Amino acid sequence: MTTNTDSIDIINNLANFSAQRDDDGIVMVTIDQSNRKMNVIGDGFTDAFAAMTDSFINDKSAKGLILTSAKDSFVVGADIDQLSRIETAEQAFDLVEDLKGSLRKLETSGKPVVAAMTGTALGGGLELALACHYRIAIDSPKTKLGLPEVKLGLLPGGGGTQRLPRLVGIQKALELMTQGIELRPKAALDIGLIDATASDNDDMLAQAKAWIEANPKAQQPWDKKGFKIPGGNSMHPKVVQVFSIAPAMANQKSHGNYPAITHIMSCVFEGCIVDIDTGLELESRFFAACVLSPESRNMIGTLWTQLNNIKKGQSRPDGFEHYKTKKVGILGAGMMGAGIAYVSAKAGLDVVLLDTELAGAEKGKGYSTNLLDKAITRKRSTEDKKQALLARIHPTVSYDDLTDCDLIIEAVFENREIKAKCTQQSEAVIPESAVYASNTSTLPITGLAEASKRPQQFIGLHFFSPVDKMPLVEIIVGEKTDDETLAKAFDYVLQIGKTPIVVNDSRGFYTSRVFGTYVSEGVAMLGEGVHPRSIEVAGMKTGMPMPPLALQDEVSLSLALHVIEQQQKDMEAEGKTMVMPPSYNILSAFVKEHDREGKKNGKGFYEYPEKGDKHLWSELVNLYPTTAEQPSQQDLVDRLMFIQANESAKCFEENVVRSVADTNIGSIFGWGFAPHQGGTLQFINSMGVEQFVARSRELAKQYGKRFEPASILLKMASSGEEFVDG
């Protein structure tokens, strides 16, 4: 290849772009942002891309363009930090219009342009590819293709809402964008999102060149005379049916909490009855509305900025080398222990899975077998990978097999005596340097550490069920836990691909304590005579993943009752009196009088017939007759939200949680607190502390002292503060 043309020299002088031209006049432009692991569309990119586009178009000797990446991904989207700094609609509009202007020039240049995707292309990265005439992706399990902007309250602003439906049809495009679906290359090829797959980089570039040579005057389908959108435009009878149903279906899932979904549908509907250029401008206007929405601000602030700060080690103690756990011993092969074994082995760790009986340990290993078989069926794994992972899990009944483990995770029943025995038996054989962790969800770590001869190396690692799907691990620091142990635990959580939050020791810690208020409040409403269906509808309106009565069934009424009664015993032993939660009497009656323990025994607040869907137990309204005057739905929604946010503020005040980021991320990843609110503390910020306090007092006056605002909120309201880290 030669690099002596003016256009090549111009491109090579652009930051993060390089170019080569072969003897046939095909220019290959490689994107390689030297200061990032992955390419993103951020500061300086749009200007450089515009200069690259102009130089290529104006170079008469350049016959075609291959756009590729020097990294093992293509372009993973827009720089979200840049979006978070936008303050006006004009800024948002201009930002995307500038890039789209260059993309439009490129696709109407009359010269063939191929996107050669070395790996993942998401959001703006895929939108770059959509503006190319031909798209090839390397067929790798790691490659993901999609427009997931909706997950941050945004819509595809680089032309995605216009090019995607013109490529794959309106119905499929709506499904992909409103759900933020990410596709593997084969699935993308099947629907026409990409044109070809390649086995490796050489194969991809060879295909790209061959296509350019065969298509010297390429044109986008939508720029050809007589073009029709696959399946019809927005006014086609079949598509009209889609648009008549889609908003209702979307609202059924989102309950109006995600305006970006509505904006995406509007973009597609309006844009697909006009020409592409008008559609692209419409998209920019809707994009600006999304960027400035409270929902997007909340989600970007928490699910991007705060989450990245956590992953970069904001909560990890300084001064310790990053530690790589090599072998983990797991005590208890039930659902939790089996799940922890799977995610550890998947991350490449050797695992000793110990149970009281070998059959139980083998069954725990079988959990991994079942997950892997499903993955193979879905073509997400192979038999070789399955056998390699299973070979790393060693079922046993002997504590002697723990001798070379550098981390022990106890995941047995919530009983202090059993846990203490596990601690002592383990410490008799494990190395002096090993970390010992308990997976308890409620029992204070400091108390459990009393059974240890080295409490400074004792810590809590609270996983969530099912472990293979839930992204969070709550790390609990006991009174004597040292910083080195915390650092090792933090590193292990990242090592297995989970998100760590760090909290201090207390009853229920953070996640269990606050989660409990949500389900308890729903149960309390039932006892007050609120219609059970109204309770469940209000729960879904909040944006929580499940309504409170259904969720209480999932986690088990008997477990909730056990936790309350255990806490009561503990406080009595300390000479304290416990204020029983408003749900206690109902839970006690359900479990002890009606033998209704929840989903696990097939009967709780819901019935679980063998054939048919679950449904609310018909006797609920007889046991707890509904009152003639029902509270407003807004009152029910506010009670469910405010009780969680206020309890989180108390946790922050009591130093149970160590940072705003840990609190917000913990609430969303731990128990599914409404993501569009950005977490429990951001919910308060977004409303305004003063307004939150005022509404809390109204709720307290009407529904009980538990709604009285936390002391910290009163101080913050008077000084105009909000929750921020550092």
C-alpha positions, 0 to 999 in steps of 0.5 A: 500500500502507498500513503502518498496522496493528499487525502491519505496525508490529511486523514493521517494527520487527524487525531485517532484516525489513520489511512492507507490506500491500495493500488486499486484506489480503495482507502482503508480508514482505521479508528484507533483512540489511543487514550481509550480501550474502546473507540467512542464518539466524543470530543473531537471525533465529529470534527475529525470524522467530517474532515476524513469524509470531505478528504475521501469524497474530494479525492478523485483517485479514491474509489471506495472506503473501508471504515474499520477499527484497530481494536477488537471492537468497532465503535461502542457508542457515544461518549456519555460523559459528553452527553451529561454536560449538555445544558440546552436543546440547541447543544443536543440538536447541533451535536447529532446534526453535525455528525449526521451531516457527515454520515449523509455526505458519505452515503450520498457520495456515489462511492462505495463505503463498507463498515468492517466491524472488528467486534462490538458496535453499539449505539452511535457505533452501529449508526456509523455502520448503518450509514455505510453501504455494506456492513460486515462483522467478525463472527465472534461470541463477543461481538454485540450489535445494537442500539441500546440507548433507551437503557440510559433514557436516550434514543439513537440520535445518529440516524438509527431511528431512520435507517434501521426501519428502512433496512429491517422494517418498522416492527423489527426496528421498534422492537430492537430500539425500544427494548435496547436489544443487542444481537450476535452477528448471526442474528443480525445477519438473519434480519438484514442488519448486516450483510455478511460475517467474516471469520477473522480480520483478513477475511473481512477486509478481503470481502470488503474489497471484493464488494467495493470492486463489484459495486463501484457506484453504491447507493443506499436503498432509501436513496434509490428511486421507488424505494419502499420500506420493507413491510410498508411505511407508517401508513401501511395497513399492517404497520398501522396495526403495529402503531395502534398496539405498540404504545399500549404494549410499551406502556404495559411494560414501562408504565409511562416511566420512560419517555424515550420509548415514546420518543422512539416510536414517534421518530419512527412513525413520523420519520417513515412517512417523510423523506430520509433527510426530514426524518433525520432532522425530526430524530435530532429534535426528539433526541434533544428532548430525551437528553434533557429529560429528568429520566435520562439525567437520573440514569446517566448520572447513576448508571453511567457516572456513578457505576463507572466510579464504583468499577474504578475502585471508588470504594476500594481501600488505597495502598494494596496491590490488586489481588487475583483470587485463585481458588475459592471454597464454598460452604453449602451447595444450595441454590446460593452456593451453587450459583456462586460456584458457577460464576467463580468457575466461569471466571476461571477460578478453581472451586471447592463446593462443600456440603454435608452430603456428597449427593448435595454437593454433586447436585450443586455442581449440577446447577452449573451443568444445567446452565451450561446446557441451556447456553449450548442450546442457545449457541452461547457456549460449546461442549468443550467450554462446558467441560472445562468449567465443570472440571474447575468445580470439585464437590466434596464433604471434606473440610481438608479439601479447603487447605489451599483455598485463598477465599472461603464463602460460607453460604449455609442456612441463616443460623448463627450456630451452624455458621459458627461451626463452619467458620471454626472447621474451615479455619482449622485447615485454610491458609493463614492468609485466606479471607473468610466471607459469609453470604448472610443477607441479614445477620451482622458480620461483627457477631458472626466474626466472633466465632473466628480466631482472625476477625480482621480477615472476616467479611460479608459477601452478600450475593443475590439470587439467582447469582448467575443473573444478578449483577450486585454483590454487597460487601459488608465490613465488620468492626474488625475487618481490615482494609486488606481483606476489603481490598481482596474481597472487592477485587474478587467481586470484580474478578467474577464480573459483578458490581461491588458496593461496600457497606458497614455492618448493621442489622439487615445491612443496606439492601435487605434493610431497605428492600424490606420496607418496600414489601412490608409497606405493600403488605401493610396496605393490605391490612389497611383495607387497600384492594390487593390489585390496587397495591400491585398496580401501584407497585408496577407504576413505581417502576419496580420490577415486581409489585410488593405482594408478588415479590414477597411471595418470591422471597418467601413469607416464612423467611421474612417472618423468620428475619423479623423474629430473629431481629426481635430476639437479638434486640431483646438480648441487647435489652432493646425493644423492637418496633415491629413492622406493619407487615408482621401480624399479616405475615404471622397469620399467613404462615402460622394459621394458613400455611401460606409461605409464598411461591415455594409452597405454592400459596402465598398472597398469590395462588400458583396453579399447576396449569395457568398463570398465578393470580391473587388469592381470592380470600384476601378480600375476605380476610382483609376487607377493602375499605369503602374509601380507597386511597389515591393511586398517587398516595400508594405509589408515593408510599412505596417510593418514599419508604425506600428513599427515606430508609436509604437516607437513614442508612446514609446518615448512620454510615451504613452506606459509605457513598452516594454511588454505592447507595444508588447503584445498590438500590437499582442492582440489588432489588430493582429500585426504579432505574428511571429514578437513578436510585433511592438518593437520586430520587430525593435529589431529583424531587428536591430535598425540601419537597421530599421532606414536605411530602414525607410529613404529609404521608407521616400525618396520614399513614404513620410515623415511619414516614417522618423524614430522616434527620439528615434530610431536615438539615439538608433541606434547611441548607439547600444541599443534595446527595453528592459524593466527595 
